[in-house]
């Protein structure tokens, strides 16, 4: 006969009864009481999952059969469920390079090493996730376009904005910066992910390749890894 974990794997969590869900979270029973019996007794004593979820970790620890580790696991699971159901805050669209710099670029200005940041956006240019995909030294940072787009595809991004910093403080783009951007724009076109801009952050200022009029036209160049150098 299948246990709760096997039923969860086969049928999904929604098919499990409350006692089975709690048994999965508890993981083990205690001396003289298997996990299914322990879960049933806990629900009976506390009044069900609804009441159990409202207990603090310290209160959970006071229940027979729940120690500090199980109390922490239960409290974390209940909080994760609460957060998952909460409405997601919708960020304002990124409408220009200044907004991108204010939100993401300023935090890169004082970095002693070069970093490459990817900001994914939805169809309305609202930021979703920011990820650092590469970190190098003071003069270069190796960026793999395949890794960049792995992040964007995993996030189901509609578009993306790139930022990287020049520790020298000079935000003027190098030929390598322009070549990398051209490859990323070409790859984005193939994957139907819009590349909106690439900002180079210096000391207190930045250069937007889009605003500077050096935005690449789509080409069929390779998307192999190249270095950003100052």
Residue pairs with C-beta under 8 A, 6 or more apart in sequence:
2 10
3 23
3 36
4 16
4 20
4 21
4 23
4 24
4 36
5 24
7 15
7 16
7 20
8 15
8 16
8 20
8 24
13 21
16 24
18 43
18 48
18 49
19 36
19 39
19 40
19 43
20 36
20 39
21 49
22 39
22 42
22 43
22 49
22 52
23 35
23 36
23 38
23 39
25 70
25 73
25 74
25 77
26 35
26 38
26 39
26 42
26 65
26 66
26 70
26 73
26 74
27 35
27 70
27 73
28 35
29 35
29 36
29 37
29 38
29 65
30 38
30 64
30 65
33 41
33 65
38 65
41 64
41 65
42 52
42 63
42 65
42 66
43 49
43 52
45 63
46 52
46 55
46 63
52 60
52 74
52 78
53 78
53 81
56 75
57 68
57 71
57 72
57 75
58 71
60 66
60 70
60 71
60 74
60 75
61 67
61 68
61 71
66 74
90 126
91 126
91 127
91 128
92 126
93 121
93 124
93 125
93 126
94 100
94 103
94 119
94 121
94 125
94 126
94 127
94 161
94 196
95 125
97 197
97 199
97 206
97 208
97 210
97 211
100 119
100 161
100 163
100 197
100 199
100 208
101 199
101 201
101 206
103 127
104 117
104 119
104 130
104 163
105 163
105 165
105 199
105 201
105 206
108 115
108 117
108 163
108 164
108 165
108 201
109 165
109 201
109 202
109 203
109 204
111 165
111 167
112 138
112 167
113 135
113 136
113 137
113 138
113 141
113 167
114 135
114 136
114 137
114 138
114 139
114 140
114 141
114 164
114 165
114 166
114 167
114 228
114 230
115 132
115 134
115 135
115 136
115 141
115 164
115 165
116 132
116 133
116 134
116 135
116 141
116 143
116 162
116 163
116 164
116 228
117 130
117 131
117 132
117 133
117 162
117 163
117 164
118 130
118 131
118 132
118 133
118 148
118 151
118 152
118 160
118 161
118 162
119 127
119 129
119 130
119 160
119 161
119 162
119 163
120 127
120 128
120 129
120 130
120 131
120 151
120 152
120 155
120 157
120 159
120 160
121 127
121 128
121 157
121 158
121 159
121 160
121 161
121 196
122 128
122 157
122 158
122 159
123 158
123 159
125 159
125 196
128 155
128 157
129 151
129 155
129 157
131 151
133 143
133 144
133 147
133 148
133 151
134 141
134 142
134 143
134 144
134 147
135 141
136 142
136 227
136 228
138 167
138 168
139 167
139 168
139 229
139 230
140 227
140 228
140 229
140 230
141 164
141 227
141 228
142 225
142 226
142 227
142 228
143 164
143 180
143 225
143 226
143 227
143 228
144 225
145 180
145 183
145 184
145 187
145 223
145 224
145 225
146 223
146 225
148 160
148 162
148 184
148 187
149 187
149 188
149 191
149 193
152 160
152 191
152 193
153 191
153 193
157 193
158 193
158 194
159 193
159 194
159 195
159 196
160 188
160 193
160 194
160 195
160 196
161 195
161 196
161 197
161 198
161 199
162 181
162 184
162 195
162 197
162 198
162 199
163 198
163 199
163 200
163 201
164 177
164 198
164 199
164 200
164 201
164 228
165 200
165 201
165 202
166 200
166 201
166 202
166 230
167 230
168 202
168 230
169 202
169 203
170 202
170 203
170 230
171 200
171 201
171 202
171 205
171 206
171 207
172 200
172 207
173 181
173 200
173 207
173 209
173 212
173 214
174 228
174 229
174 230
176 226
176 227
176 228
176 229
177 198
177 200
177 209
177 228
178 209
178 214
178 216
179 221
179 226
180 226
180 228
181 195
181 198
181 209
181 215
181 216
182 216
182 219
182 221
183 221
183 222
183 223
183 224
183 226
184 195
184 198
184 223
185 195
185 215
185 216
185 218
186 216
186 218
186 219
186 220
186 221
186 223
187 223
188 194
188 195
189 218
196 210
197 208
197 209
197 210
197 211
198 208
198 209
198 210
199 206
199 207
199 208
199 209
200 206
200 207
200 209
209 215
